[in-house]
Amino acid sequence: MKIKPLGEKILLKIDTAETKTESGLFIPQTAQEKTQRGVIVEVSESIKDNLQVKPGDKVMYNKYAGVPVKIEDVDHLIIDIDDLIAAIV
């Protein structure tokens, strides 16, 4: 399934939270922080030329932003352009 965001929206693939520490300890689901990072999958045509990020870029977004979407059992998020906070370089 292919989703093309409309208006001033961006489709992100959500980065999953770490389930294990560097030392090998498992983090229980209740102790994991909600991630606010993702990878841009698709950008709407109306904002593509004026945007400083492009598909494939890693970004940070507001904590409670967007609409969750599951595409082929992978968590995605459709967010408004104003909910982007930063690009991760």
One Martini backbone bead per residue (centre of mass of N, CA, C, O) as a GRO file, in nm:
protein
   89
    1MET     BB    1   0.097   0.036   0.022
    2LYS     BB    2   0.032   0.376  -0.078
    3ILE     BB    3   0.112   0.698   0.068
    4LYS     BB    4  -0.018   1.035   0.012
    5PRO     BB    5   0.019   1.330   0.126
    6LEU     BB    6  -0.171   1.612   0.215
    7GLY     BB    7  -0.096   1.920   0.195
    8GLU     BB    8   0.094   1.981   0.506
    9LYS     BB    9   0.229   1.678   0.492
   10ILE     BB   10   0.392   1.393   0.662
   11LEU     BB   11   0.558   1.081   0.622
   12LEU     BB   12   0.646   0.860   0.889
   13LYS     BB   13   0.887   0.654   1.030
   14ILE     BB   14   0.905   0.504   1.324
   15ASP     BB   15   1.113   0.492   1.576
   16THR     BB   16   1.219   0.262   1.783
   17ALA     BB   17   1.260   0.167   2.086
   18GLU     BB   18   1.468   0.064   2.309
   19THR     BB   19   1.507  -0.279   2.456
   20LYS     BB   20   1.826  -0.238   2.496
   21THR     BB   21   2.109  -0.204   2.638
   22GLU     BB   22   2.448  -0.192   2.602
   23SER     BB   23   2.477  -0.421   2.843
   24GLY     BB   24   2.190  -0.610   2.796
   25LEU     BB   25   1.946  -0.484   2.913
   26PHE     BB   26   1.610  -0.499   2.959
   27ILE     BB   27   1.337  -0.296   2.864
   28PRO     BB   28   1.048  -0.226   2.967
   29GLN     BB   29   0.767  -0.101   2.823
   30THR     BB   30   0.695   0.097   3.068
   31ALA     BB   31   1.002   0.242   3.051
   32GLN     BB   32   0.960   0.346   2.780
   33GLU     BB   33   0.998   0.589   2.564
   34LYS     BB   34   0.855   0.801   2.360
   35THR     BB   35   0.912   0.852   2.049
   36GLN     BB   36   1.046   1.149   1.836
   37ARG     BB   37   1.138   0.971   1.588
   38GLY     BB   38   1.213   0.980   1.227
   39VAL     BB   39   1.143   0.888   0.884
   40ILE     BB   40   1.114   1.008   0.582
   41VAL     BB   41   0.894   0.902   0.320
   42GLU     BB   42   0.677   1.143   0.264
   43VAL     BB   43   0.577   1.428   0.061
   44SER     BB   44   0.398   1.673  -0.022
   45GLU     BB   45   0.372   1.861  -0.308
   46SER     BB   46   0.314   2.155  -0.180
   47ILE     BB   47   0.615   2.133   0.003
   48LYS     BB   48   0.869   2.015  -0.139
   49ASP     BB   49   1.027   2.287  -0.234
   50ASN     BB   50   1.020   2.431   0.081
   51LEU     BB   51   1.188   2.204   0.208
   52GLN     BB   52   1.470   2.102   0.418
   53VAL     BB   53   1.361   1.816   0.375
   54LYS     BB   54   1.378   1.461   0.293
   55PRO     BB   55   1.359   1.166   0.194
   56GLY     BB   56   1.546   0.984   0.459
   57ASP     BB   57   1.530   1.172   0.683
   58LYS     BB   58   1.602   1.256   1.008
   59VAL     BB   59   1.361   1.330   1.272
   60MET     BB   60   1.191   1.558   1.482
   61TYR     BB   61   0.892   1.556   1.695
   62ASN     BB   62   0.619   1.603   1.840
   63LYS     BB   63   0.483   1.402   2.077
   64TYR     BB   64   0.147   1.447   1.986
   65ALA     BB   65   0.169   1.398   1.686
   66GLY     BB   66  -0.055   1.298   1.472
   67VAL     BB   67  -0.129   1.003   1.269
   68PRO     BB   68  -0.161   0.680   1.303
   69VAL     BB   69  -0.001   0.428   1.086
   70LYS     BB   70  -0.034   0.106   0.927
   71ILE     BB   71   0.229  -0.036   0.719
   72GLU     BB   72   0.296  -0.343   0.690
   73ASP     BB   73   0.346  -0.357   1.016
   74VAL     BB   74   0.430  -0.046   1.023
   75ASP     BB   75   0.500   0.238   1.190
   76HIS     BB   76   0.328   0.543   1.132
   77LEU     BB   77   0.317   0.908   1.048
   78ILE     BB   78   0.096   1.185   1.018
   79ILE     BB   79   0.219   1.513   0.974
   80ASP     BB   80   0.270   1.832   1.032
   81ILE     BB   81   0.500   2.064   0.949
   82ASP     BB   82   0.486   2.211   1.240
   83ASP     BB   83   0.590   1.933   1.401
   84LEU     BB   84   0.864   1.992   1.326
   85ILE     BB   85   1.188   2.040   1.479
   86ALA     BB   86   1.425   1.841   1.351
   87ALA     BB   87   1.727   1.751   1.218
   88ILE     BB   88   1.926   1.460   1.184
   89VAL     BB   89   2.303   1.456   1.153
   0.00000   0.00000   0.00000
